[in-house]
Amino acid sequence: MHYDQAITGSNLSFKMVPIQAGEFTIGSAANEKGRNADEGPQKKLIIAAFWMSAYEVTRDELDVFLKDESTSLNVNVDAITRPSPQYVDLSLGMGKQGGYPANSMSQRTAIMYCKWLYQKTKVFYRLPTEAEWEYACKAGTNTAYFFGNNVADLDKYAWYEKNSENTFHKVGKKLANPWGLYDMIGNMTEWTLDHYDAHAFEKINNEQLSIAANDAKYPKTLKGGSFLDPAIELRSAKRFHSDPIWNRRDPQIPKSKWWLTEAKQVGIRLLRPFIQPSVEEINQFFKAYLNL
């Protein structure tokens, strides 16, 4: 059964959907149309149960964090312990309040938001691993998309190049996948925890599913495709990775660790492990991923 998590300091909440434990095949079949080499070899993996947010994190939700002056995050980022303000409107006029997805944030900012949520709610939230994300997206299917292989059906489930009119849209306006998750494909490309490795599936197995933090800023793995991408890029197994070019227009020196000038299509979705880690494990997680 789903639950709604209230966000302290606001009248907002977000919906978390239970995802049962199970086995799935990560990657794409060798004959899948549009397949890339980094989507294989396919491997069968066992995924532990978790909750996942039904919707992409909205700007309304992120703004509670951005505007909260009461919580020091104890992070040495240019002597700033809170997110720096966006120096330009990085939503580029596509929409902010009222249910539009948060965008243009770095992976670090996404994890900082999770840390802030933990401080406020005492519940541990994080980004999904690539395997967890793909498991939730596929929702028990083995087709190119969770609804099948017929691209003609994509308009029912996703905002993408063909129907988006070059803008992101309010979350949850398309149909959900079979496990009740909206906008898993299209609208925003979503951060995962993983450092991108083109050969990752050659190494992954059920004994090595935990993802070790990697200090390198680039490249990190994203999933789902966005409102800018063609249909072929919205396949469940498609892998994306971040690129330094995403911050090329940032006029600040050094460049912001919080915001990405060329990442208007990048958003986030939250995961909560079914069994909450210990306080020590949670602190170790944030220390590792935020390099504290």
GIFENTA-V39703 format. One record per backbone hydrogen bond with DSSP energy under -1.0 kcal/mol. NH is the residue of the N-H (numbers start at 0). CO is the residue of the C=O. Records with the same first field share a line. If there is no record, write none. Layout:
BEGIN
NH->CO + CO
END
This chain:
BEGIN
2->15
4->13
6->11
9->6
13->4
15->2
16->51
18->49
21->46
23->44
25->42
27->38
31->28
34->31
38->35
39->36
42->25
44->23
46->21
49->18
50->271
51->16
52->269
53->14
56->267
58->99
61->57
62->58
65->61
66->62
67->64
72->80
76->74
79->76
89->87
91->88
93->90
101->56
103->262
105->257
109->105
110->106
111->107
112->108
113->109
114->110
115->111
116->112
117->113
118->114
119->115
120->116
121->117
125->270
132->128
133->129
134->130
135->131
136->132
137->133
138->134
140->137
144->147
147->144
152->149
153->150
155->152
156->153
157->153
160->228
163->159
170->98
174->155
176->180
179->176
181->53
185->223
186->158
187->185
188->264
189->222
190->266
191->220
192->127
195->218
199->196
201->198
202->199
203->199
207->204
220->193
221->239
222->189
226->186
228->225
232->229
233->230
235->143
237->234
239->221
241->219
245->242
246->243
247->244
249->246
259->103
261->245
262->259
265->262
266->188
270->125
271->50
273->48
281->277
282->278
283->279
284->280
285->281
286->282
287->283
288->284
289->285
291->286
END
